[in-house]
Amino acid sequence: MRVMPAEQFALGREIDDGTAEQQEAVKAIIAQVRQEGDKALTRLTLELDKVEVTDFRVKEEEIRAAYDRVDDAFLTAIRLAAENIRKFHEKQKRNSWFDVQPDGTLLGQMIRPLRRVGMYVPGGRAAYPSSLLMNVIPAQVAGVQEIVLTTPPATAGVAGIDPHILVAAAEVGVREIYRAGGAQAIAALAYGTETIRPVDKITGPGNIYVALAKRFVYGVVDIDSMAGPSEIAVVADDSADPSYVAADLLSQAEHDELASAILITPSQKLADLVQREIARQLEALPRRAIAAKSVQERGAILLADSMEVCFDTLNRLAPEHVELLIEEPFAWLGAIRNAGAVFIGPFSPEPVGDYFAGPNHVLPTNGTARFFSPLNVDDFVKKSSVIYYSKEALLANGEHIVTLAKHEGLEGHARAIELRLKKEGKTNVRP
């Protein structure tokens, strides 16, 4: 890993737009699905996934059979994780409200869940039941009645689905599941086919083709975000165990060669120990090649003159995950302005949040923690303003409204108010 002064470090931030060829390919796929529906979905699944699908909808008996293919330990873990995630997100719920004022005016806000939401779940070697829980449960807590999953067939030539995905879906009560992946699945969710009805919003991770498809259908439907590679920044001092720091950095580096694992510390001693620990732990890591390239090309150890500089650097990076492995971490918590999720102390490593604690692991990446939040219940509701003016309120305030409308040159707006004022006896209103 590079070692450098914290003030000199700058992490490149770019949204992956894909190549021109990838963009054109995705646009073509979307156009085919819009025009041909299931016919295009069938053809593209055979062409791109090498699977011939005759029935996209996963049957109930397939879901039941999936339980025979997962072990009890997985089932226990997924149930406990789902319970924790649901409890956390229940605390995010908000209610509609109405405010009645003395003059009879009523102002308020109605909160309503989205009607139908589509979740994209990667399949094959990148099958992540934990992401399924993190996307589905906040939507359910928000009150979304129709949740549909799409996931690519798990094995070339076989129209099956990873059983762990099916079991996780069944455990949270999702039964509308389709064996479709890639940009074609996103297009089907956005525009609908003969089999898959369109949705209002699409969430969930995927490869560059999925990400581009989500970007291209945004506006027809809502989407969650354009997620980038995973990131972690560990702020640590001499109180930290260097083996913990190294392990936590590698837990993110193994995700992707483009993942960023960064240590920010005022301690040269800790920096040296962590360097050695990373080299040692890499030797036994199954995803060694990926993690090694990540820490070599995107990782860094940043040396700061003080804890204040550590946190200034952290806020400049605005990372997806932050760990505080320092003395008195709660005393510094308020210094964090930009972070997707914060993990405090030596017994709160980032994987606790990825899988089990309850907060959502769908987090802002690529510095977007400066203005984005984790996926949450609010992402699955919409708000409508409610306005009721009594006659007394309009008579009292109508002239102010007319003044503003005329200032903006919108005479029709002004006249809609003036007409009412005149009919109610306001004598100083123009004819």
Number of C-alpha atoms within 10 A of each C-alpha: 21 13 18 14 14 22 15 9 16 10 13 9 12 9 10 13 14 13 10 9 9 14 17 12 16 24 19 14 22 25 15 19 26 19 12 13 21 21 13 20 26 20 17 23 22 15 11 12 20 16 22 17 19 9 13 18 17 18 13 12 8 14 21 14 13 18 17 11 12 14 10 11 8 13 16 10 13 22 16 15 19 23 17 16 23 22 16 16 22 15 10 13 14 12 8 12 12 13 13 11 11 8 13 14 16 15 15 15 16 13 17 16 20 20 15 18 26 28 24 26 24 27 22 14 9 11 19 17 21 19 22 23 26 25 25 25 24 25 26 21 21 24 17 19 14 16 21 23 27 27 25 25 26 22 16 15 13 13 21 17 24 22 21 22 24 24 25 25 21 18 15 18 13 17 19 18 24 22 21 30 27 26 28 29 28 31 28 27 26 29 20 18 20 10 13 21 14 20 23 18 24 26 24 25 23 22 12 20 22 22 23 23 25 28 17 18 19 15 12 12 18 19 20 18 21 21 18 22 16 22 29 29 27 26 24 26 21 16 12 17 16 23 17 16 28 23 17 20 27 28 17 25 30 25 17 17 20 20 24 29 30 29 27 27 28 22 17 16 12 22 23 13 15 23 19 14 17 22 13 13 14 18 12 9 15 10 15 16 14 18 27 22 18 24 25 15 15 20 27 23 26 25 23 21 13 12 17 13 17 22 21 17 20 24 18 17 24 25 29 28 24 25 24 25 26 22 14 11 16 12 9 14 13 8 13 14 15 23 28 27 23 22 19 18 17 15 10 15 22 21 14 14 18 16 22 20 19 20 22 26 27 23 24 27 27 22 23 22 22 18 11 15 18 20 22 24 22 18 19 24 18 13 12 11 12 13 12 13 15 12 15 13 15 19 18 12 13 18 18 12 15 19 12 13 17 14 11 10 11 12 12 12 15 21 16 12 19 21 14 16 22 15 10 13 10 14 10 9 13 10 8
